[in-house]
């Protein structure tokens, strides 16, 4: 499992660039940009190097953690997946590229696309600090148009991107992303009801195009959850001192809520159930909400079943449960 905190080289590069940037200025910039992103707004709010750096400091750790958690879930289901090429669509400061590089040592060919000049400039500067990523191809341009001239890749990632589009634009982009996917497509969105709704819509579209769910769902059928419930997960990540200052936070950690779907070209024979909320661990039994191949199940594991109870006590929200109860 890959750790959710930023790689050392990336943290060091960001810290170096922070010299001379007042924390109060970074905090003000990042607060506005964060609100815009979480509400599905455009990256057009990021216009300068200072904007890009403030965004990276405030949001890059959480976005990285969410992508890592999603990739870890994918690797649990497909431990033999070893992609050679990556296409990061709407790459921004390069967060998903760093996450994929940490997760898959097999990756050797990296391509990124983003329309924002300030984020691309920052990303290239940060990539230059990594021997593996210094030769990345990073195209500045609108993803929907630029994809037409991009090479297909084994792994395609779109993280915190599709919320910026209307339904028609989103559907068109999704079709193009799938066309560029040789093996696996990962889409990550904020863990809000709106983010989940976008994931569910794209999930259905990709299945109609021939995709198969790898994670988090254990089936290709309709999501069994009913409103006001929605499928999302959480990843805890450490905060650096600078991160705490910019966020105005006292706690040395943050919990990022996210929704995701990973789809593959080839059907997966055995997919585990998924823990959809933090289990209730009692003295008598463990109660857990699971999404299973048969649908939504509230499972109760009694203490008298010692081995099963001990295993269920270790379940955490988002875990894959290889043996259904």
BATIDREN-779936 format. One line per 5 residues: number of its first residue (from 1); their letters; for each residue x, y, z of N, C-alpha, C. Coordinates in steps of 0.05 Angstrom, whole numbers, padded with zeros to 5 digits. Example, Ala and Ser with C-alpha at 12.3 -4.5 7.8 and 13.67 -1.06 7.14 Angstrom:
% BATIDREN-779936
1	AS	00264/-00114/00156/00246/-00090/00156/00264/-00066/00156 | 00257/-00045/00142/00273/-00021/00143/00258/00001/00157
//
This chain:
% BATIDREN-779936
1	XXXXX	00017/-00024/00000/00000/00000/00000/00018/00025/00000 | 00011/00044/-00017/00027/00069/-00019/00016/00088/00002 | 00035/00102/00016/00028/00121/00037/00014/00145/00025 | -00005/00157/00040/-00020/00180/00030/-00007/00207/00031 | 00017/00209/00044/00030/00235/00046/00048/00240/00022
6	XXXXX	00052/00265/00015/00067/00272/-00009/00095/00261/-00008 | 00106/00252/-00031/00134/00242/-00032/00153/00264/-00022 | 00176/00254/-00011/00195/00273/00000/00205/00294/-00020 | 00211/00285/-00045/00221/00303/-00065/00201/00325/-00071 | 00175/00317/-00072/00154/00337/-00078/00151/00356/-00055
11	XXXXX	00150/00347/-00031/00148/00364/-00007/00171/00384/-00006 | 00195/00374/-00011/00218/00391/-00010/00217/00413/-00031 | 00208/00405/-00055/00206/00425/-00077/00186/00446/-00071 | 00163/00439/-00059/00142/00458/-00052/00152/00477/-00030 | 00166/00466/-00010/00176/00482/00012/00196/00502/00001
16	XXXXX	00213/00494/-00018/00233/00512/-00029/00219/00536/-00043 | 00198/00530/-00058/00184/00551/-00072/00169/00570/-00054 | 00163/00561/-00030/00148/00577/-00011/00164/00600/00001 | 00191/00598/-00001/00208/00619/00011/00201/00646/-00002 | 00195/00665/00015/00188/00692/00005/00159/00697/00000
21	XXXXX	00142/00675/00002/00114/00679/-00002/00100/00681/00026 | 00089/00704/00033/00076/00708/00059/00054/00688/00063 | 00053/00675/00087/00033/00655/00092/00005/00667/00091 | 00002/00692/00100/-00024/00704/00100/-00035/00707/00071 | -00017/00714/00053/-00024/00717/00025/-00032/00690/00013
26	XXXXX	-00016/00670/00019/-00021/00643/00009/-00048/00633/00020 | -00053/00639/00046/-00078/00630/00058/-00102/00642/00045 | -00101/00668/00039/-00123/00682/00027/-00128/00671/-00001 | -00107/00668/-00016/-00110/00657/-00043/-00121/00629/-00043 | -00110/00612/-00026/-00118/00583/-00026/-00146/00580/-00017
31	XXXXX	-00156/00596/00002/-00183/00594/00012/-00203/00599/-00011 | -00199/00620/-00026/-00217/00625/-00048/-00216/00604/-00070 | -00192/00595/-00076/-00189/00575/-00097/-00202/00548/-00088 | -00198/00541/-00063/-00209/00516/-00053/-00239/00516/-00055 | -00252/00538/-00047/-00281/00540/-00048/-00290/00536/-00077
36	XXXXX	-00276/00549/-00096/-00283/00547/-00124/-00282/00519/-00134 | -00260/00504/-00127/-00256/00477/-00136/-00277/00458/-00124 | -00282/00461/-00098/-00301/00442/-00085/-00330/00446/-00095 | -00336/00470/-00105/-00363/00475/-00116/-00365/00468/-00146 | -00343/00457/-00157/-00343/00449/-00185/-00336/00472/-00203
41	XXXXX	-00322/00492/-00193/-00315/00515/-00209/-00291/00510/-00227 | -00284/00531/-00241/-00262/00529/-00261/-00235/00536/-00249 | -00214/00524/-00262/-00187/00530/-00253/-00178/00558/-00263 | -00196/00572/-00277/-00190/00599/-00286/-00184/00618/-00263 | -00192/00611/-00239/-00186/00627/-00215/-00156/00628/-00209
46	XXXXX	-00141/00609/-00220/-00112/00607/-00216/-00098/00620/-00240 | -00088/00644/-00235/-00077/00660/-00258/-00047/00664/-00255 | -00036/00664/-00231/-00008/00672/-00228/00007/00649/-00214 | 00034/00652/-00213/00051/00633/-00200/00043/00631/-00170 | 00037/00654/-00158/00030/00654/-00130/00003/00640/-00125
51	XXXXX	-00016/00643/-00144/-00041/00629/-00142/-00036/00599/-00144 | -00020/00590/-00163/-00015/00562/-00167/-00001/00550/-00143 | 00018/00564/-00132/00032/00553/-00108/00013/00552/-00084 | -00004/00572/-00081/-00023/00572/-00059/-00042/00548/-00061 | -00051/00544/-00086/-00069/00521/-00091/-00055/00495/-00085
56	XXXXX	-00030/00492/-00094/-00015/00467/-00090/-00011/00462/-00060 | -00005/00483/-00045/00000/00480/-00017/-00026/00472/-00002 | -00049/00484/-00010/-00074/00479/00004/-00087/00453/-00005 | -00087/00447/-00031/-00103/00425/-00041/-00087/00401/-00051 | -00062/00404/-00058/-00047/00382/-00069/-00045/00358/-00050
61	XXXXX	-00040/00363/-00024/-00038/00340/-00005/-00063/00324/-00004 | -00086/00337/-00003/-00112/00323/-00001/-00118/00308/-00027 | -00114/00322/-00050/-00119/00309/-00075/-00101/00285/-00079 | -00076/00288/-00072/-00057/00266/-00074/-00066/00242/-00057 | -00075/00248/-00033/-00084/00226/-00015/-00108/00212/-00026
66	XXXXX	-00126/00226/-00038/-00150/00214/-00050/-00143/00196/-00074 | -00125/00206/-00091/-00116/00190/-00114/-00101/00165/-00104 | -00084/00168/-00085/-00069/00145/-00074/-00088/00125/-00063 | -00108/00133/-00047/-00128/00115/-00036/-00142/00100/-00058 | -00149/00114/-00079/-00163/00101/-00102/-00145/00081/-00116
71	XXXXX	-00120/00088/-00120/-00101/00070/-00133/-00095/00046/-00115 | -00093/00051/-00089/-00089/00028/-00071/-00112/00008/-00073 | -00137/00019/-00075/-00160/00001/-00077/-00159/-00014/-00104 | -00150/-00001/-00125/-00147/-00014/-00151/-00127/-00037/-00149 | -00104/-00031/-00136/-00083/-00051/-00133/-00091/-00075/-00117
76	XXXXX	-00109/-00071/-00097/-00119/-00093/-00081/-00134/-00113/-00099 | -00150/-00102/-00117/-00166/-00119/-00135/-00149/-00130/-00158 | -00129/-00114/-00167/-00112/-00122/-00189/-00083/-00120/-00181 | -00073/-00138/-00164/-00046/-00136/-00155/-00025/-00140/-00177 | -00033/-00151/-00200/-00014/-00156/-00222/-00013/-00133/-00242
81	XXXXX	-00029/-00112/-00237/-00030/-00090/-00256/-00004/-00075/-00255 | 00010/-00073/-00278/00036/-00059/-00279/00037/-00042/-00305 | 00024/-00019/-00304/00022/-00002/-00328/00050/00009/-00335 | 00054/00013/-00361/00078/00025/-00371/00075/00055/-00377 | 00050/00063/-00384/00045/00090/-00393/00022/00102/-00377
86	XXXXX	00023/00128/-00373/00003/00143/-00358/-00005/00168/-00374 | -00032/00173/-00374/-00043/00198/-00386/-00059/00211/-00364 | -00049/00234/-00354/-00062/00250/-00333/-00077/00273/-00345 | -00104/00271/-00345/-00121/00291/-00359/-00130/00312/-00339 | -00126/00337/-00345/-00132/00358/-00325/-00113/00356/-00302
91	XXXXX	-00087/00354/-00310/-00066/00347/-00291/-00060/00368/-00270 | -00067/00394/-00276/-00061/00415/-00257/-00032/00416/-00248 | -00026/00416/-00222/00002/00416/-00213/00015/00389/-00214 | 00001/00369/-00226/00014/00343/-00230/00009/00323/-00207 | -00012/00328/-00191/-00017/00312/-00167/-00020/00282/-00174
96	XXXXX	-00038/00276/-00193/-00044/00248/-00199/-00020/00234/-00211 | -00004/00250/-00226/00020/00238/-00238/00040/00229/-00216 | 00044/00246/-00196/00061/00239/-00174/00050/00214/-00160 | 00024/00213/-00156/00012/00191/-00142/00015/00165/-00157 | 00011/00166/-00183/00014/00142/-00200/00043/00133/-00201
101	XXXXX	00062/00152/-00202/00090/00145/-00203/00099/00131/-00177 | 00088/00140/-00154/00094/00127/-00128/00082/00099/-00126 | 00058/00096/-00138/00044/00070/-00136/00054/00049/-00155 | 00062/00057/-00179/00070/00038/-00200/00099/00043/-00209 | 00118/00028/-00198/00146/00030/-00207/00149/00023/-00237
106	XXXXX	00129/00009/-00248/00130/00001/-00276/00127/00024/-00295 | 00115/00046/-00286/00110/00069/-00304/00136/00081/-00314 | 00137/00085/-00341/00161/00097/-00353/00154/00119/-00372 | 00129/00121/-00381/00120/00140/-00401/00098/00157/-00389 | 00103/00183/-00386/00084/00201/-00372/00075/00223/-00391
111	XXXXX	00048/00227/-00393/00037/00249/-00408/00016/00263/-00391 | 00016/00290/-00392/-00003/00306/-00377/-00015/00327/-00395 | -00040/00334/-00389/-00055/00354/-00404/-00069/00373/-00384 | -00067/00399/-00389/-00082/00418/-00374/-00082/00445/-00388 | -00104/00460/-00386/-00107/00485/-00400/-00095/00509/-00384
116	XXXXX	-00090/00505/-00358/-00081/00527/-00342/-00051/00531/-00343 | -00042/00554/-00353/-00014/00560/-00356/00001/00561/-00330 | -00011/00573/-00310/00003/00576/-00284/00008/00549/-00271 | -00013/00531/-00272/-00010/00505/-00260/00010/00488/-00275 | 00010/00490/-00302/00029/00475/-00318/00058/00484/-00312
121	XXXXX	00062/00510/-00309/00089/00520/-00303/00099/00509/-00277 | 00081/00510/-00256/00088/00499/-00230/00094/00469/-00232 | 00077/00455/-00246/00080/00426/-00248/00107/00418/-00260 | 00114/00432/-00282/00139/00426/-00295/00163/00431/-00277 | 00161/00453/-00261/00182/00459/-00242/00185/00437/-00221
126	XXXXX	00162/00427/-00211/00162/00406/-00191/00171/00379/-00203 | 00162/00373/-00227/00170/00349/-00240/00201/00348/-00245 | 00212/00371/-00249/00241/00373/-00253/00258/00363/-00229 | 00245/00361/-00206/00259/00352/-00182/00259/00321/-00180 | 00245/00308/-00198/00243/00279/-00198/00256/00267/-00223
131	XXXXX	00276/00249/-00220/00289/00237/-00243/00269/00222/-00261 | 00249/00210/-00249/00229/00195/-00265/00211/00213/-00281 | 00205/00237/-00270/00184/00253/-00282/00195/00277/-00298 | 00221/00281/-00298/00232/00305/-00311/00228/00305/-00341 | 00223/00282/-00353/00219/00281/-00382/00190/00279/-00390
136	XXXXX	00172/00285/-00372/00143/00283/-00378/00135/00301/-00401 | 00116/00292/-00417/00104/00308/-00438/00080/00322/-00426 | 00080/00348/-00423/00058/00363/-00411/00048/00383/-00432 | 00024/00377/-00443/00012/00394/-00463/-00007/00414/-00450 | -00004/00439/-00458/-00023/00459/-00448/-00045/00461/-00469
141	XXXXX	-00069/00456/-00460/-00092/00457/-00477/-00117/00446/-00464 | -00140/00452/-00476/-00165/00441/-00466/-00166/00411/-00470 | -00173/00397/-00449/-00172/00367/-00449/-00189/00356/-00471 | -00212/00367/-00475/-00230/00356/-00495/-00219/00358/-00523 | -00204/00379/-00529/-00192/00382/-00556/-00165/00368/-00558
146	XXXXX	-00149/00371/-00537/-00122/00360/-00537/-00121/00330/-00538 | -00141/00317/-00526/-00141/00288/-00525/-00140/00275/-00553 | -00151/00289/-00573/-00152/00278/-00600/-00124/00272/-00610 | -00104/00288/-00602/-00076/00284/-00612/-00058/00270/-00591 | -00070/00259/-00570/-00054/00245/-00549/-00053/00216/-00555
151	XXXXX	-00031/00204/-00547/-00028/00175/-00550/-00044/00161/-00528 | -00054/00137/-00534/-00068/00121/-00514/-00048/00113/-00492 | -00058/00107/-00468/-00041/00099/-00446/-00053/00075/-00431 | -00036/00060/-00418/-00046/00038/-00402/-00064/00047/-00379 | -00056/00069/-00366/-00071/00080/-00344/-00078/00109/-00350
156	XXXXX	-00104/00116/-00349/-00113/00143/-00354/-00127/00153/-00328 | -00119/00177/-00319/-00131/00188/-00294/-00142/00215/-00299 | -00166/00220/-00289/-00179/00247/-00288/-00187/00251/-00260 | -00173/00268/-00245/-00179/00273/-00217/-00188/00302/-00213 | -00211/00305/-00200/-00222/00331/-00193/-00224/00349/-00218
161	XXXXX	-00234/00337/-00240/-00235/00351/-00266/-00263/00355/-00276 | -00279/00334/-00276/-00304/00335/-00292/-00325/00352/-00279 | -00321/00361/-00254/-00340/00379/-00241/-00341/00406/-00254 | -00320/00412/-00270/-00319/00438/-00283/-00336/00440/-00309 | -00349/00417/-00316/-00362/00416/-00343/-00392/00412/-00339
166	XXXXX	-00407/00419/-00361/-00436/00412/-00361/-00439/00383/-00370 | -00464/00373/-00369/-00468/00345/-00375/-00459/00336/-00402 | -00464/00352/-00422/-00457/00345/-00450/-00426/00345/-00453 | -00413/00365/-00442/-00384/00366/-00444/-00371/00342/-00429 | -00383/00336/-00406/-00372/00314/-00389/-00375/00287/-00404
171	XXXXX	-00398/00283/-00417/-00402/00258/-00431/-00383/00256/-00455 | -00379/00278/-00469/-00361/00277/-00492/-00332/00272/-00484 | -00324/00285/-00462/-00297/00280/-00452/-00293/00251/-00443 | -00313/00240/-00429/-00311/00213/-00419/-00308/00193/-00442 | -00323/00198/-00464/-00320/00180/-00487/-00292/00181/-00498
176	XXXXX	-00280/00205/-00499/-00253/00208/-00510/-00233/00196/-00491 | -00237/00199/-00465/-00219/00187/-00445/-00218/00157/-00448 | -00242/00146/-00451/-00243/00116/-00453/-00230/00107/-00479 | -00232/00122/-00500/-00219/00115/-00526/-00189/00115/-00523 | -00178/00132/-00504/-00149/00133/-00500/-00140/00114/-00478
181	XXXXX	-00158/00098/-00467/-00151/00079/-00446/-00145/00052/-00457 | -00120/00043/-00455/-00113/00016/-00464/-00122/-00005/-00444 | -00121/00002/-00418/-00127/-00017/-00397/-00146/-00007/-00376 | -00138/00014/-00361/-00153/00023/-00338/-00157/00054/-00338 | -00181/00062/-00331/-00188/00090/-00328/-00197/00095/-00299
186	XXXXX	-00185/00115/-00286/-00192/00122/-00259/-00202/00151/-00259 | -00226/00154/-00247/-00238/00181/-00244/-00243/00186/-00215 | -00233/00208/-00205/-00235/00215/-00176/-00249/00243/-00174 | -00268/00245/-00156/-00283/00270/-00152/-00286/00275/-00122 | -00293/00300/-00115/-00298/00305/-00086/-00320/00287/-00076
191	XXXXX	-00318/00279/-00050/-00337/00261/-00038/-00363/00274/-00029 | -00374/00290/-00046/-00400/00304/-00041/-00422/00289/-00056 | -00447/00295/-00049/-00469/00283/-00065/-00466/00290/-00095 | -00458/00315/-00101/-00455/00323/-00129/-00432/00308/-00142 | -00410/00304/-00128/-00387/00289/-00138/-00394/00260/-00143
196	XXXXX	-00409/00248/-00125/-00418/00221/-00128/-00437/00219/-00152 | -00455/00238/-00156/-00473/00237/-00178/-00458/00237/-00205 | -00437/00253/-00206/-00421/00254/-00231/-00407/00227/-00235 | -00397/00215/-00214/-00384/00189/-00216/-00403/00168/-00226 | -00428/00168/-00215/-00448/00148/-00222/-00456/00150/-00251
201	XXXXX	-00459/00175/-00261/-00466/00180/-00289/-00444/00170/-00307 | -00419/00177/-00301/-00396/00168/-00317/-00392/00138/-00316 | -00397/00127/-00293/-00395/00097/-00289/-00414/00083/-00309 | -00439/00092/-00310/-00458/00080/-00328/-00450/00084/-00357 | -00439/00107/-00363/-00431/00112/-00391/-00408/00094/-00399
206	XXXXX	-00388/00090/-00381/-00365/00073/-00387/-00373/00044/-00390 | -00392/00035/-00373/-00401/00007/-00375/-00415/00003/-00402 | -00431/00023/-00410/-00445/00021/-00436/-00425/00019/-00459 | -00401/00031/-00455/-00380/00031/-00476/-00363/00006/-00474 | -00369/-00012/-00455/-00354/-00037/-00453/-00335/-00039/-00430
211	XXXXX	-00336/-00020/-00411/-00319/-00021/-00388/-00329/-00040/-00366 | -00311/-00048/-00349/-00317/-00065/-00326/-00306/-00052/-00301 | -00322/-00052/-00280/-00314/-00040/-00255/-00292/-00056/-00241 | -00271/-00042/-00233/-00250/-00055/-00217/-00254/-00048/-00187 | -00259/-00022/-00182/-00263/-00012/-00155/-00278/00014/-00157
216	XXXXX	-00293/00022/-00136/-00297/00007/-00111/-00319/-00014/-00113 | -00335/-00013/-00134/-00359/-00031/-00135/-00351/-00060/-00140 | -00365/-00079/-00128/-00361/-00107/-00133/-00378/-00118/-00155 | -00390/-00101/-00171/-00409/-00109/-00192/-00411/-00087/-00212 | -00422/-00094/-00235/-00427/-00074/-00257/-00456/-00065/-00257
221	XXXXX	-00472/-00073/-00238/-00500/-00065/-00237/-00504/-00037/-00226 | -00529/-00028/-00223/-00535/-00002/-00213/-00526/00000/-00183 | -00519/00025/-00175/-00512/00030/-00148/-00536/00024/-00130 | -00533/00009/-00109/-00556/00002/-00092/-00563/00024/-00071 | -00547/00045/-00069/-00552/00066/-00049/-00574/00084/-00059
226	XXXXX	-00591/00093/-00040/-00613/00111/-00046/-00609/00137/-00031 | -00616/00159/-00043/-00614/00186/-00031/-00630/00186/-00005 | -00620/00199/00016/-00597/00218/00016/-00570/00205/00020 | -00568/00178/00019/-00542/00165/00022/-00527/00167/-00005 | -00501/00167/-00003/-00484/00167/-00028/-00458/00153/-00022
231	XXXXX	-00446/00142/-00043/-00421/00127/-00039/-00397/00146/-00040 | -00383/00147/-00018/-00358/00163/-00017/-00340/00151/00005 | -00316/00159/00005/-00296/00148/00024/-00280/00171/00036 | -00263/00164/00055/-00247/00185/00068/-00218/00175/00071 | -00199/00193/00068/-00171/00187/00072/-00158/00207/00090
236	XXXXX	-00147/00198/00112/-00133/00216/00130/-00104/00221/00120 | -00095/00246/00121/-00069/00253/00112/-00056/00272/00132 | -00030/00271/00135/-00016/00289/00153/-00014/00317/00141 | -00014/00337/00158/-00010/00365/00149/00018/00374/00157 | 00032/00386/00138/00057/00399/00145/00051/00425/00160
241	XXXXX	00072/00437/00172/00068/00462/00186/00057/00484/00167 | 00069/00485/00143/00060/00505/00124/00031/00500/00115 | 00024/00475/00112/-00003/00467/00105/-00023/00476/00127 | -00015/00472/00152/-00032/00481/00174/-00036/00511/00174 | -00014/00525/00169/-00015/00555/00169/-00033/00565/00147
246	XXXXX	-00030/00554/00123/-00046/00563/00100/-00076/00556/00104 | -00081/00533/00116/-00109/00525/00120/-00121/00537/00145 | -00104/00550/00162/-00114/00561/00187/-00124/00539/00206 | -00110/00516/00205/-00119/00492/00220/-00101/00487/00244 | -00113/00476/00265/-00098/00469/00289/-00090/00439/00289
251	XXXXX	-00107/00422/00277/-00101/00393/00277/-00078/00387/00257 | -00061/00368/00264/-00039/00361/00246/-00046/00341/00225 | -00072/00337/00220/-00082/00319/00200/-00107/00330/00187 | -00114/00318/00164/-00138/00326/00150/-00152/00301/00139 | -00178/00301/00138/-00193/00278/00127/-00206/00287/00101
256	XXXXX	-00196/00276/00079/-00207/00283/00052/-00228/00263/00044 | -00252/00273/00038/-00274/00256/00028/-00273/00257/-00002 | -00276/00233/-00014/-00274/00231/-00043/-00292/00209/-00053 | -00299/00210/-00079/-00313/00189/-00093/-00296/00181/-00117 | -00298/00156/-00126/-00281/00148/-00148/-00293/00124/-00162
261	XXXXX	-00283/00119/-00186/-00289/00094/-00200/-00265/00087/-00217 | -00257/00062/-00217/-00236/00051/-00234/-00248/00030/-00252 | -00245/00034/-00278/-00256/00016/-00298/-00234/00004/-00315 | -00238/-00021/-00323/-00218/-00035/-00339/-00231/-00046/-00365 | -00213/-00052/-00384/-00222/-00064/-00409/-00231/-00093/-00407
266	XXXXX	-00219/-00107/-00387/-00224/-00135/-00384/-00239/-00140/-00358 | -00259/-00157/-00359/-00275/-00164/-00335/-00257/-00177/-00314 | -00262/-00171/-00289/-00247/-00182/-00267/-00264/-00205/-00255 | -00252/-00228/-00253/-00267/-00252/-00245/-00277/-00250/-00217 | -00261/-00240/-00198/-00270/-00240/-00170/-00265/-00212/-00159
271	XXXXX	-00287/-00200/-00151/-00286/-00173/-00140/-00296/-00174/-00111 | -00282/-00161/-00093/-00290/-00162/-00065/-00313/-00144/-00058 | -00326/-00150/-00036/-00346/-00131/-00025/-00331/-00107/-00015 | -00345/-00085/-00011/-00333/-00060/-00003/-00347/-00049/00022 | -00331/-00040/00042/-00342/-00029/00067/-00350/00000/00060
276	XXXXX	-00375/00007/00064/-00385/00033/00056/-00387/00054/00078 | -00381/00046/00102/-00381/00065/00124/-00364/00053/00147 | -00356/00069/00166/-00340/00059/00188/-00357/00039/00204 | -00348/00014/00206/-00364/-00007/00221/-00368/00001/00250 | -00390/-00009/00261/-00396/-00005/00289/-00386/-00030/00304
281	XXXXX	-00365/-00026/00320/-00352/-00048/00334/-00363/-00048/00363 | -00378/-00069/00369/-00389/-00072/00396/-00378/-00096/00410 | -00385/-00099/00435/-00375/-00122/00451/-00388/-00148/00442 | -00412/-00146/00431/-00427/-00170/00422/-00423/-00177/00393 | -00420/-00156/00376/-00418/-00161/00348/-00406/-00137/00333
286	XXXXX	-00397/-00141/00309/-00389/-00119/00291/-00411/-00116/00270 | -00421/-00092/00266/-00441/-00087/00246/-00429/-00069/00224 | -00431/-00078/00199/-00419/-00064/00177/-00437/-00063/00153 | -00436/-00040/00139/-00451/-00036/00114/-00433/-00043/00091 | -00440/-00064/00076/-00424/-00073/00054/-00439/-00071/00027
291	XXXXX	-00424/-00064/00007/-00434/-00067/-00021/-00422/-00093/-00031 | -00440/-00111/-00038/-00432/-00138/-00047/-00440/-00143/-00076 | -00431/-00165/-00088/-00441/-00171/-00115/-00471/-00174/-00117 | -00484/-00180/-00094/-00513/-00184/-00094/-00527/-00158/-00086 | -00513/-00137/-00078/-00526/-00113/-00070/-00517/-00103/-00043
296	XXXXX	-00532/-00085/-00031/-00526/-00074/-00005/-00533/-00093/00017 | -00515/-00097/00036/-00519/-00116/00058/-00510/-00103/00084 | -00526/-00105/00105/-00517/-00097/00132/-00510/-00124/00145 | -00484/-00128/00149/-00475/-00154/00160/-00468/-00151/00189 | -00474/-00171/00204/-00469/-00172/00233/-00451/-00196/00239
301	XXXXX	-00428/-00191/00250/-00409/-00213/00256/-00407/-00216/00286 | -00418/-00238/00296/-00420/-00242/00326/-00393/-00248/00338 | -00390/-00240/00363/-00365/-00245/00377/-00359/-00274/00380 | -00380/-00290/00382/-00376/-00319/00386/-00361/-00332/00363 | -00363/-00319/00339/-00347/-00329/00316/-00320/-00315/00317
306	XXXXX	-00303/-00325/00334/-00279/-00310/00343/-00261/-00301/00319 | -00255/-00319/00301/-00237/-00312/00279/-00250/-00291/00261 | -00276/-00295/00255/-00290/-00275/00238/-00292/-00248/00252 | -00298/-00249/00278/-00302/-00224/00293/-00275/-00209/00294 | -00253/-00223/00298/-00227/-00210/00299/-00220/-00197/00272
311	XXXXX	-00228/-00211/00251/-00223/-00200/00224/-00241/-00175/00219 | -00266/-00177/00227/-00285/-00155/00222/-00278/-00131/00239 | -00266/-00134/00262/-00257/-00112/00279/-00236/-00095/00265 | -00222/-00106/00246/-00201/-00091/00231/-00212/-00078/00206 | -00237/-00083/00199/-00248/-00070/00176/-00249/-00039/00180
316	XXXXX	-00243/-00025/00158/-00245/00004/00158/-00261/00013/00134 | -00272/00037/00137/-00288/00048/00115/-00271/00048/00089 | -00282/00037/00068/-00268/00036/00042/-00254/00010/00037 | -00251/-00007/00058/-00235/-00032/00054/-00249/-00052/00035 | -00233/-00067/00022/-00243/-00090/00006/-00246/-00114/00025
321	XXXXX	-00268/-00127/00024/-00273/-00151/00041/-00274/-00175/00022 | -00252/-00190/00022/-00249/-00211/00003/-00268/-00235/00008 | -00276/-00238/00033/-00295/-00260/00039/-00321/-00247/00048 | -00342/-00251/00034/-00368/-00240/00041/-00380/-00253/00065 | -00396/-00238/00080/-00409/-00248/00103/-00439/-00251/00099
//
